[in-house]
């Protein structure tokens, strides 16, 4: 069972991928962390040192920068979307673990790349109220959330054949149980 997660900001992609890894033993791949490492190198070169952990902790401060930086780094290339290509290569180098989760695909090109290689797209749907509550809990404002959602990399992946859709308003343990049940045959 190889899963790749998509969904709007604050839908629970990170929470679900960590749960699958920590509780169910999935190999976890996060290309957004690789992007943050690249961004830290670039920022450090111009005298603005930071760390991926600082970017994660202060998501509202770095989000718009990371959106643009990812585009510039080729994270949505039509033929070789950088982050997912690197994730796929790491998965291969790790011996192709049977149970793996990739966080996050944000574009059609990224989703197609992994789906063409046998990964199941899992879409997390979240209600606007729950999404806003989670964003505020992370320190983001309603204005920031609305602004970020307009960026092409956060417009979302359109529905694709074969995807699994989960209601992300539910607790992560419930999502994991449903996911294991519906993908049991993979």
MARVEX-358513 format. One line per 8 residues: number of its first residue (from 1); their letters; for each residue x, y, z of N, C-alpha, C, CB. Coordinates in steps of 0.02 Angstrom, whole numbers, plus 50000, padded with zeros to 5 digits. Glycine has a CB too. Layout:
REM residues N
NUM) a) X Y Z X Y Z X Y Z X Y Z | ...
***
This chain:
REM residues 186
1) xxxxxxxx) 50042 49942 50000 50000 50000 50000 50045 50062 50000 49952 50000 50061 | 50046 50096 49943 50085 50157 49936 50035 50215 49926 50135 50153 49876 | 50037 50262 49972 49988 50315 49973 50021 50383 49964 49948 50314 50038 | 49988 50427 49927 50011 50496 49923 49952 50540 49940 50040 50513 49852 | 49963 50588 49984 49910 50629 50012 49903 50696 49976 49922 50641 50086 | 49841 50717 49968 49827 50784 49942 49768 50812 49981 49812 50782 49866 | 49761 50876 49978 49706 50909 50013 49725 50981 50026 49690 50874 50078 | 49676 51021 50046 49690 51091 50059 49735 51100 50121 49625 51130 50067
9) xxxxxxxx) 49760 51161 50127 49800 51177 50187 49758 51162 50249 49823 51251 50185 | 49792 51138 50299 49762 51124 50365 49707 51071 50361 49733 51187 50395 | 49713 51025 50313 49665 50969 50310 49689 50909 50350 49653 50949 50236 | 49752 50909 50371 49777 50854 50412 49825 50807 50377 49721 50816 50438 | 49854 50828 50321 49899 50785 50283 49960 50765 50325 49923 50820 50219 | 49991 50813 50357 50049 50798 50399 50030 50754 50458 50082 50863 50424 | 49975 50770 50489 49952 50730 50547 49939 50658 50527 49888 50761 50577 | 49905 50648 50470 49891 50580 50447 49954 50543 50427 49842 50582 50388
17) xxxxxxxx) 49999 50576 50391 50061 50542 50370 50103 50522 50431 50102 50586 50322 | 50106 50566 50480 50144 50549 50541 50111 50491 50579 50150 50611 50588 | 50045 50491 50582 50009 50437 50615 50023 50370 50580 49933 50451 50617 | 50018 50370 50514 50030 50309 50477 50101 50283 50489 50019 50320 50402 | 50149 50330 50494 50219 50310 50506 50229 50288 50578 50266 50368 50489 | 50208 50329 50625 50223 50317 50695 50182 50260 50726 50210 50379 50735 | 50120 50253 50706 50076 50204 50736 50071 50139 50695 50006 50233 50745 | 50069 50146 50628 50060 50088 50586 50123 50065 50550 50007 50103 50535
25) xxxxxxxx) 50178 50101 50560 50242 50078 50533 50255 50093 50459 50248 50007 50543 | 50218 50137 50429 50230 50156 50359 50296 50193 50353 50172 50200 50332 | 50330 50183 50297 50387 50225 50280 50358 50292 50260 50433 50194 50222 | 50385 50347 50286 50357 50413 50273 50405 50455 50231 50340 50450 50339 | 50378 50486 50179 50418 50528 50134 50385 50597 50130 50424 50496 50063 | 50425 50648 50142 50399 50717 50145 50443 50761 50102 50397 50743 50218 | 50422 50773 50040 50464 50815 49996 50460 50888 50015 50444 50805 49924 | 50410 50908 50054 50408 50978 50076 50466 50993 50124 50340 50994 50109
33) xxxxxxxx) 50489 50941 50160 50547 50951 50203 50609 50964 50161 50557 50889 50250 | 50615 50927 50105 50672 50938 50060 50670 51009 50033 50671 50887 50002 | 50611 51034 50016 50604 51102 49991 50626 51152 50045 50530 51116 49970 | 50606 51139 50106 50626 51184 50161 50702 51184 50170 50591 51162 50227 | 50734 51126 50162 50807 51123 50167 50840 51165 50112 50831 51050 50163 | 50814 51159 50051 50840 51200 49996 50830 51275 50009 50806 51181 49929 | 50771 51292 50034 50756 51362 50049 50802 51389 50103 50683 51369 50071 | 50817 51348 50153 50862 51370 50207 50932 51383 50180 50865 51317 50262
41) xxxxxxxx) 50954 51342 50134 51019 51353 50103 51020 51419 50065 51037 51294 50055 | 50967 51432 50027 50962 51495 49989 50958 51555 50035 50901 51494 49942 | 50918 51551 50087 50912 51607 50134 50977 51618 50172 50854 51594 50183 | 51010 51565 50191 51073 51571 50226 51126 51605 50184 51098 51503 50247 | 51124 51593 50119 51173 51622 50073 51167 51698 50069 51166 51592 50004 | 51109 51725 50086 51099 51797 50085 51093 51827 50155 51037 51815 50044 | 51118 51789 50204 51121 51815 50272 51058 51811 50312 51142 51885 50270 | 51013 51766 50293 50950 51757 50330 50945 51684 50352 50888 51777 50286
49) xxxxxxxx) 50988 51662 50397 50988 51591 50416 50924 51571 50452 51048 51576 50460 | 50901 51511 50437 50844 51481 50471 50851 51405 50463 50775 51506 50441 | 50802 51368 50487 50804 51295 50483 50736 51269 50460 50824 51264 50551 | 50735 51208 50432 50669 51180 50415 50622 51177 50476 50678 51110 50386 | 50650 51162 50534 50608 51158 50594 50578 51226 50611 50650 51132 50654 | 50617 51279 50602 50590 51347 50615 50535 51363 50565 50647 51399 50611 | 50543 51341 50502 50492 51353 50452 50428 51315 50468 50517 51332 50382 | 50435 51255 50493 50377 51215 50512 50342 51247 50572 50398 51142 50529
57) xxxxxxxx) 50381 51269 50620 50353 51298 50681 50317 51364 50666 50408 51310 50733 | 50343 51402 50618 50315 51467 50601 50289 51467 50530 50367 51522 50610 | 50246 51419 50515 50218 51409 50448 50189 51472 50417 50165 51356 50450 | 50150 51512 50455 50122 51572 50424 50174 51621 50397 50079 51607 50474 | 50231 51625 50428 50283 51672 50405 50314 51649 50340 50337 51679 50458 | 50323 51585 50331 50361 51559 50274 50319 51533 50216 50405 51505 50297 | 50255 51525 50226 50213 51491 50176 50217 51522 50106 50141 51491 50199 | 50205 51587 50100 50205 51619 50034 50274 51612 50001 50186 51694 50040
65) xxxxxxxx) 50327 51620 50039 50395 51612 50012 50405 51541 49986 50447 51628 50066 | 50384 51491 50024 50394 51422 50003 50353 51405 49941 50376 51374 50060 | 50293 51434 49935 50252 51423 49876 50291 51445 49813 50185 51460 49881 | 50317 51505 49814 50354 51531 49756 50420 51495 49746 50367 51606 49765 | 50454 51480 49800 50519 51446 49795 50510 51377 49763 50551 51440 49865 | 50457 51342 49782 50444 51276 49752 50433 51280 49677 50384 51245 49785 | 50398 51331 49655 50387 51340 49583 50454 51352 49549 50339 51399 49569 | 50495 51395 49578 50561 51410 49548 50607 51349 49546 50594 51467 49586
73) xxxxxxxx) 50599 51305 49594 50641 51244 49598 50616 51187 49556 50646 51222 49670 | 50560 51196 49520 50536 51143 49476 50493 51091 49509 50592 51110 49444 | 50461 51108 49565 50420 51059 49600 50356 51042 49562 50402 51086 49668 | 50340 51078 49508 50282 51062 49468 50299 51053 49394 50228 51116 49475 | 50358 51031 49380 50378 51018 49311 50329 50966 49280 50452 50993 49306 | 50307 50977 49218 50260 50930 49187 50289 50860 49178 50239 50956 49120 | 50355 50854 49169 50385 50789 49157 50422 50761 49217 50432 50794 49098 | 50454 50803 49255 50494 50781 49313 50482 50825 49373 50569 50781 49295
81) xxxxxxxx) 50423 50821 49404 50410 50863 49463 50459 50846 49519 50337 50855 49487 | 50505 50891 49532 50565 50879 49572 50552 50843 49638 50598 50943 49585 | 50509 50869 49679 50499 50839 49746 50476 50767 49744 50450 50879 49784 | 50426 50752 49702 50401 50684 49700 50449 50637 49665 50333 50682 49666 | 50487 50662 49617 50538 50620 49585 50591 50600 49637 50572 50659 49525 | 50612 50648 49678 50661 50632 49730 50631 50584 49782 50685 50697 49765 | 50568 50595 49798 50534 50549 49845 50533 50478 49817 50462 50573 49859 | 50514 50472 49754 50510 50406 49722 50578 50372 49721 50483 50413 49651
89) xxxxxxxx) 50630 50410 49706 50698 50381 49706 50719 50360 49776 50748 50432 49678 | 50701 50398 49827 50717 50378 49896 50679 50315 49914 50700 50435 49945 | 50616 50310 49893 50576 50251 49906 50609 50190 49874 50503 50259 49880 | 50632 50197 49812 50668 50143 49778 50732 50125 49815 50684 50162 49705 | 50770 50175 49835 50833 50163 49871 50822 50130 49938 50871 50229 49881 | 50764 50142 49967 50746 50111 50031 50722 50039 50023 50692 50152 50067 | 50724 50012 49962 50702 49944 49950 50628 49937 49934 50717 49902 50010 | 50596 49992 49914 50525 49993 49896 50481 49965 49951 50515 49954 49831
97) xxxxxxxx) 50480 49997 50010 50437 49971 50064 50365 49964 50041 50440 50019 50124 | 50334 49908 50060 50265 49894 50040 50216 49944 50068 50245 49823 50062 | 50230 49968 50129 50186 50017 50161 50223 50084 50164 50165 49994 50233 | 50200 50131 50123 50234 50196 50118 50182 50251 50110 50284 50197 50058 | 50197 50309 50138 50154 50367 50131 50196 50426 50110 50115 50382 50197 | 50172 50462 50060 50205 50522 50035 50161 50582 50051 50218 50517 49958 | 50192 50631 50081 50158 50693 50097 50196 50748 50061 50155 50706 50175 | 50171 50781 50017 50105 50796 49993 50108 50808 49918 50077 50857 50030
105) xxxxxxxx) 50058 50788 49881 50054 50811 49811 50007 50871 49810 50028 50753 49764 | 50029 50921 49774 49991 50984 49770 49968 51000 49699 50032 51041 49797 | 49995 50963 49650 49977 50979 49580 49962 50914 49542 50035 51017 49546 | 49929 50923 49485 49912 50866 49442 49975 50830 49420 49871 50890 49380 | 50027 50868 49401 50089 50836 49378 50119 50791 49432 50140 50889 49357 | 50119 50815 49494 50145 50775 49549 50103 50712 49559 50148 50816 49614 | 50037 50720 49560 49992 50663 49570 50000 50611 49515 49919 50687 49574 | 50002 50634 49453 50008 50587 49397 50074 50549 49400 50004 50625 49330
113) xxxxxxxx) 50127 50583 49418 50193 50550 49421 50190 50490 49468 50247 50600 49445 | 50162 50499 49528 50160 50443 49576 50105 50393 49558 50149 50470 49647 | 50048 50416 49537 49994 50369 49519 50014 50325 49460 49929 50408 49501 | 50051 50353 49413 50076 50313 49356 50124 50258 49379 50110 50358 49304 | 50150 50265 49439 50197 50217 49467 50166 50175 49523 50258 50254 49494 | 50099 50174 49524 50064 50129 49569 50046 50155 49638 50104 50070 49578 | 50053 50220 49649 50034 50249 49714 49961 50268 49712 50079 50310 49731 | 49927 50262 49768 49856 50281 49774 49851 50353 49800 49819 50232 49821
121) xxxxxxxx) 49813 50394 49765 49802 50462 49786 49747 50462 49839 49782 50508 49726 | 49762 50493 49896 49714 50499 49951 49699 50573 49960 49741 50466 50018 | 49636 50591 49949 49615 50661 49955 49582 50671 50024 49565 50680 49897 | 49608 50720 50060 49577 50739 50124 49532 50799 50112 49632 50755 50178 | 49468 50791 50128 49420 50845 50123 49406 50870 50193 49353 50822 50087 | 49406 50936 50202 49396 50965 50268 49345 51021 50261 49463 50991 50297 | 49302 51027 50311 49252 51081 50310 49287 51148 50322 49196 51068 50362 | 49259 51202 50295 49291 51267 50304 49299 51286 50378 49249 51321 50270
129) xxxxxxxx) 49251 51269 50420 49256 51286 50492 49314 51249 50525 49190 51268 50528 | 49321 51185 50511 49376 51146 50540 49443 51171 50513 49367 51071 50526 | 49446 51185 50448 49507 51210 50418 49528 51276 50450 49498 51219 50341 | 49482 51322 50459 49497 51386 50489 49519 51378 50562 49437 51433 50484 | 49485 51334 50598 49504 51321 50667 49577 51296 50671 49456 51268 50700 | 49594 51249 50627 49663 51222 50626 49713 51276 50606 49667 51162 50578 | 49696 51317 50558 49741 51371 50536 49753 51420 50593 49711 51407 50474 | 49700 51440 50627 49708 51487 50683 49750 51456 50739 49640 51507 50710
137) xxxxxxxx) 49740 51392 50751 49779 51357 50802 49854 51359 50785 49755 51284 50810 | 49869 51358 50720 49939 51360 50697 49965 51432 50692 49945 51326 50629 | 49923 51482 50705 49945 51551 50704 49930 51589 50641 50017 51553 50716 | 49892 51559 50596 49875 51592 50533 49809 51630 50541 49869 51541 50475 | 49803 51683 50503 49740 51722 50503 49696 51698 50446 49755 51797 50496 | 49633 51717 50449 49586 51700 50396 49609 51732 50330 49514 51723 50414 | 49635 51793 50333 49660 51826 50273 49719 51788 50242 49682 51898 50290 | 49766 51766 50284 49823 51727 50259 49799 51663 50225 49872 51711 50316
145) xxxxxxxx) 49753 51629 50258 49727 51566 50230 49696 51578 50161 49675 51535 50278 | 49656 51630 50155 49624 51646 50091 49676 51666 50039 49573 51703 50101 | 49727 51703 50058 49779 51725 50011 49820 51665 49987 49825 51776 50044 | 49842 51623 50032 49882 51564 50014 49842 51517 49968 49905 51527 50076 | 49778 51511 49981 49736 51465 49942 49731 51486 49869 49666 51460 49973 | 49747 51548 49853 49743 51573 49785 49807 51557 49745 49731 51648 49785 | 49860 51534 49777 49922 51518 49742 49912 51454 49702 49982 51512 49792 | 49938 51450 49641 49927 51390 49599 49945 51324 49633 49966 51397 49536
153) xxxxxxxx) 49998 51323 49674 50016 51259 49705 49968 51239 49761 50087 51262 49732 | 49926 51285 49783 49878 51267 49834 49806 51270 49809 49886 51313 49893 | 49797 51272 49744 49730 51272 49715 49700 51201 49719 49731 51296 49643 | 49742 51152 49728 49718 51084 49737 49722 51043 49673 49648 51085 49761 | 49727 50979 49683 49728 50931 49629 49655 50915 49613 49769 50866 49648 | 49635 50919 49549 49565 50901 49533 49554 50827 49546 49549 50917 49458 | 49491 50808 49553 49476 50737 49565 49505 50694 49510 49400 50726 49571 | 49534 50638 49530 49567 50594 49482 49540 50523 49490 49644 50595 49491
161) xxxxxxxx) 49535 50486 49435 49510 50417 49439 49553 50376 49487 49509 50384 49370 | 49519 50336 49528 49554 50291 49573 49573 50320 49640 49614 50267 49541 | 49558 50384 49651 49577 50413 49715 49531 50390 49771 49576 50490 49710 | 49557 50395 49832 49518 50381 49892 49504 50448 49926 49555 50331 49940 | 49442 50461 49945 49424 50524 49977 49405 50510 50050 49364 50558 49939 | 49436 50550 50095 49423 50543 50166 49397 50609 50194 49486 50521 50204 | 49350 50605 50241 49324 50664 50275 49371 50681 50332 49251 50651 50302 | 49413 50731 50322 49466 50748 50370 49441 50786 50431 49518 50789 50335
169) xxxxxxxx) 49375 50794 50438 49349 50822 50500 49351 50771 50557 49277 50847 50489 | 49359 50707 50539 49361 50653 50588 49430 50646 50619 49340 50587 50555 | 49435 50613 50677 49500 50602 50708 49547 50561 50663 49492 50566 50776 | 49611 50573 50670 49660 50541 50626 49658 50465 50632 49731 50566 50643 | 49644 50438 50691 49641 50365 50699 49583 50337 50657 49632 50346 50773 | 49528 50372 50653 49472 50351 50612 49491 50352 50538 49410 50396 50625 | 49525 50405 50517 49547 50410 50447 49593 50352 50430 49583 50477 50435 | 49640 50336 50474 49687 50281 50461 49649 50215 50456 49740 50278 50517
177) xxxxxxxx) 49601 50203 50500 49563 50141 50498 49525 50135 50431 49513 50138 50557 | 49493 50188 50410 49456 50188 50347 49504 50176 50289 49417 50254 50337 | 49560 50210 50291 49609 50204 50237 49636 50133 50231 49667 50252 50249 | 49651 50102 50286 49676 50033 50285 49622 49986 50257 49698 50009 50356 | 49560 49998 50276 49505 49955 50253 49494 49962 50178 49441 49971 50291 | 49491 50024 50152 49475 50034 50081 49533 50018 50034 49452 50104 50070 | 49594 50015 50061 49651 50000 50018 49679 49931 50033 49705 50054 50026 | 49643 49891 50069 49666 49825 50090 49691 49781 50032 49609 49789 50126
185) xx) 49660 49787 49974 49678 49745 49917 49740 49768 49880 49621 49742 49869 | 49766 49828 49897 49826 49853 49863 49888 49813 49880 49838 49927 49881
***
